[in-house]
Amino acid sequence: MNKKRVVFCITLIALIFSENIFAMGIEESHDLDKEKISNTNNYITISDSYDNTVEIEKPINRIVVNEMGGAFAALRSLDAENLIVAGSSYVKLNEAFFPEFKNLPIISDESQTVNDELIIKLDPDLILSKPSFATMISDVVKDEIAVVQLSFNSVEAYRKLGNILDKNDKANEFISWIESYTDIIDQRISTLSEEEYTDVFAYYGGEYGITDPPPYGTFGKENSLRNDLIKRAGGRSITSELSGDWITVDAEWIIKQNPKLILRECYVYKSNPELGYSINDTTNAKKLLNSILNDQVAFQNSDAVKNNNVHLIYGDLIEDSWFISLIYMAKWFHPDMFADLDPIKMHQEYLTRFQHLNYDLETQGVFSYSSNQKEI
């Protein structure tokens, strides 16, 4: 891997780690997540995912996306991708999923630098950002342009975005579709006893996720996205009580815990990625899986390896399309209970109906690889 790309990869992963309007004559207010938003002829005021109250001038016709994939995909799901006028350099790495954005002006790059001058020149009405990206924006820009921080790891963020863009019907359609799947999981998992939850070791590799372990990068109690998804799918993250967000543990700790299931996330921002929209064979996935099964001392004698319960999953499904990763997890954690659910069918419907992509999962992409069944 060349030096520049290593810096780029480390920067992108470091950015992930740091996660996790009033006017005269108010026309209407909407209940939203037990909060009030105000919507007038000229402004909308909303509380974002991080409890910031933001006043946005209407109409909203130009949006800068200063984060990774979640906001881009969310805007497409609400038929609002045409509003995007600039974005982060992440879309260049994931061109197979974001083909229409390949020539998009880039306002934040691999050096974590935001081009404030370009943002001002583009004159957007709104900047969508994550907290780690928002801190990179200068106060000069924030004083001129509304910055809304939304975390698209729950349906509430889509509902907020629908309110902001006056796309409530489309947001409700998308949320209803998501819940047609997730409600099935919630109902069935609710029948499990605590003892029936599956012990899971979820990890992202070694240092920055682009090197081989040890140490083993995993997720502590502050990483609510992974912990909540695993629990919702009927699992118990064995690292969920450890301090921190993206953390590391050593092999001896894992051996002592003896995980029943191993869940390894894989990303595209590295040399020779194993999974993703641009991957069309399982060569690298098979190589990584064999390494976990045979070469990594932390796992060799674990129940997960003995019982062929080791699974690779494309990390962006967790980061940006959590509802799809939830189906995968539920089937892996409780295969008999969820034999009737098909994550590939859901994924294809998402890509065709909401992402408007001409992308056939039967011939393109690899998003999971397992020791007991290859791809689902």
N, C-alpha and C positions, 0 to 999 in steps of 0.2 A: 504494500500500500504506500503510495507516495505521501510525502510529508504534508503537503497542502490538504490532501483528502483526509488524512488522520486528524488534522486540526479541525477541519470542517465537521467530521463525524463526532469528535469529542465535544465541540461547541453545541451541535444539535442535541446531543444526549444530555449535556449539562443543562440546556434550556428546558428539556423535559423534566429533569430532576427537580428543578426549582419550582415546579408546581405544588396535580393535585393539582320638573320644567314648568315652570308655572307661567301663565299669561292671563290677561284679562279675558273673561268670558269662557270659562272652562266648559267644554261641551259634554265630556263623558269621563267616567272612571271605570276601571275594570278591576275585579278581584283577581289577583295573580299571586299564587304562593303565599296567601294570607297577607299580601302587601297591597298597597294602592299604587297604581300608575295613573298619571294625569295626561290626558290627551286633548289638546286644543287645536284650533285652526293652524297655529304656527309652531307649536312645540309639543314634544312628548317627553315626559319625565318618567324614568324607570329606575328601579333598584336592580343592579346587575348581580351576577353570581357571587360576587364578593362584597355585597352590601354597600356598594358605592351608589349614591344617588346621582344620576346623570341626566342633564337636560340636553335634548337633541333638537336642533332646529329642523323643521319640515319645509319642503319635502326632502326625503333621503334618496338621492339619485346616484351618489358616488361613494363607494366604500373602499377603504384600504384595510387589508387583512394582514395584521402583524402577528402571526403565530404559525403553527404548523398546519396539519390537515383538517382539523375539526371544523373550523369556521368555513373553510372553502366547501366542504361536503355539506354542511348545514345550509349554506346559502343555495347550493344546487337543489337540495331537498325541498326548499321552499320556492323554487323557480325564481331565484333572485341572483343567480350567478352573473347576470349581465350588469349588475351594479358594481362589480369588483373592478377597480381601476389600477390596483397595484397590490403586491403581496410580498411574503418572505421568500427567501431562496429555497425553502423546503420543496416547493412545488416543482422545481427543476429536478430534484432527486427522484420524485415520484411522478414522472411525466406520464407513465402508463395509466395512472389513475386520474391525472389532471391534464389531459392533452390540450385542452382549450386554453390553458394558462401558460403554455410554454414560452410565449412571447410577452408575458406580463411584465411590466416594469417592476424591478426588485427594490424594495425600500429597506430591507434588513438582510444582511449577508452573513457569511460564515465567521466573520470576525466579531459578531454580535453588535455591529454598528448599525444604527438606524440613520438613514439618509433623510434628516429633517428637512433639508432644503428641497428635496424631491417631493416629499409629502406636501409641503406648503405649495409648491408649484402645481401639483395635481389637484389641489383645492377640493379634498373630499368633504363630504358632509358628516362622515362617521369613520372612526377607526375601531375595528374589532380586534381584540387582543387578549392574550393570557397575561397573568400577573408578571411572570418572568420577562415577557416581551414588553409589557407596558412600562416597566422601570427603565427601559432603554430609550423611551421617547422623551424628548426634552420638554421642560416646562413651557417653553415658548410655543411648541406645537400643541400641548395640552390646553393652553390658554385660548387657543384659536379654534381647536377642533375637538368635538366630543369623542372621548375614548370609553368604550363599553367593554368590560371584561366578562366574557361568557365562557363557562366550562361545559363543553358538550358531552358530559358523561351522565346526563339524566334528561328526561323529557322536559323538565322545567325550562332548560335553556332554549329548547326549540320553541316553547310557548312564549318565552320572553322575546326571542327574535321575531316571531310572528307578530307580536304586538308592536315592536319597534318599526317593522317594515309594512305594517298594515296587511299582513299575510296570515291572518288568523285562521281562515278556512284551510289554507294549505298546511299550516302548522298542525291544526287539529287532525287533518287527514293523515299526515305523517305519524303523529303520535298514536292515533287509533290503530294504524297498521303495526307499529312497534308493539303496542300493548296486546294486540291479537296473539302475539307469540309470548311475550313476557308474562302475561296473566296466567297462561298455562303452566309456566314454570313456577310462578309464585304459589299457585294453588296446590300443585303437587308437592313442592318442597315443604309447604306448611304442614304436611302430614307426617314429616320425619321427626323422629326423636333426636336429641342431641347426639346420642351415640351413633346414629346412622349417617352423620355427616362424614365426609371423606377428608382425611388429613392430606393437605396439599403443600408441596414445596414449589413455589413459583419463583422463577429467577430469570435474569436477563444476560447471563454469561459472566465474564470476568470484568476487568477494569473498563469502565465506560460502555460495557456491552459489546465491545469490538475486539476483545482479547479472550483467550481461553482462561478459565479459572484454574486454580484458585487465585485470590479469594472468590467467593461466589456472590455475585450481586443479586440482591433480593429486595423485598419490600417490607418496611416496618409499619408501625401503627399509624403513622401519618399519611400513608398512601391509601387513602380511602377508596380510590377507584378500584385497585386490585382486590383489596380486602372485601369490599362490598360486593363486587361481582362474584368472587369465589364463594362468599357466604350465600348470596342469592341463588347460586347454582347448586347449593347443597354441599359445599366444601368448607373446610376450616383451614385457613392459611396458618401454617405452623410458625410463621414469623410475625404474625399480626400483633403480638404483644411486645415485640422488640422496639426500642426507641428509634425514631428517625423515619425517613421517607424512602428514598432509594439508598439502601445500605448494603453492607457486605458481611458475610459470615464465613467461618473456616470449615474445612472438611470434617474436622472432629465434631463440630457442633451438629452438622447434618447427620453424621453417622449415629450419633446419640439419639437424634429425633426419629430416625428411621421412617421417612415419609412413605405413605401408601401410594401417592401419585406425584409425579414430577411434571411440572408445566414449564416449558422453556419458551420464552418470547424471542422472536427473531425479527430483525429490522432490515431495511433496504440500504441505510446509509453506512455501508461498509463494503470492502472488497468481497466479491463472491457471495452475495446474500443467498440465504437458503430459501426464503419464502417471499411472496409478494406478487403484485400485479404484473411485474415485468419478468417473472420467472416461469418458465414453461417446461421444466423437467425437475426431477427430484434428486438429482445427483448430489447437490450440496446438502440438502436436507438429510439424505440417507447417511452421508459422511458425519454430520453433526450427531445424528441419533446414535450411530455406532460408537462414536466417541463417548457419549453419555453412558451407554450400556456397558462398554468394555474398558474404557481408558480412565475414567474419572473415579478416583478412589472413594470419593464421598458417596457414590451411588451403587457401587458394585454389589454390595450385599444387602441393599435396601429391599423392602417389600415391593416397592414400585418397580424395580428392575426384575425381581423374581417373578412378578405377576404380569409382566409386559404392560405396565401402566405408565408409560412415559410418552409425553405428547409435546410436539412443537406447534406453536401457533404464531401466526403473523401478528406482530406487535401493534400495527396500526389498526387492526380490528378491535383491539382493546382501547387504544387511545382515541380513535375517531369513530368507530362503529361498534360501540360496546354491546349493543343489542344482538349483534351477530356473534360476537365472542361468547356471549352468555349462553347461546344455544350449544355451541361447541362444548363449553365447560359442563353444562348440565348433562349432555350425552356421555361425556367422559367420566364424570363423577358418579352418575347413576344410569348406566346404559340400559338397563331393563325398564326403568321408569320412563325414559324418554326415547324409546326406540322409534316412535312415530314421528319425531321431529327431524327435519332435514335442514341443517344450516346452509347447505349449498343452494337449496331451493329458495330459502329466505334471502341469501346473499344475492342470487341472480335477480330476484324481484326488486331488491333494493337498487341494484345497479341499473336495471332497465327502467323501472317506474319512477324512481326518485333521483337517481344520478344521471339519467338520460344518456347512458353510455352504450355504445354498440360493442359490448364486451361479453363473450360467451365463455362461461366458466367450464364448459366441457372441453374446450380446446386451449384456454388461456389461464395462466396463473396457478400458483400453488400456495395454499393458505394454511394447511395443516399437514402434519406427518406424525404418525404414531407407531409405537413398537408393536402394537397388536393388530393394526388394520390399515396401515399406510394412511392415505388421505381419507377423510370421512366421505 
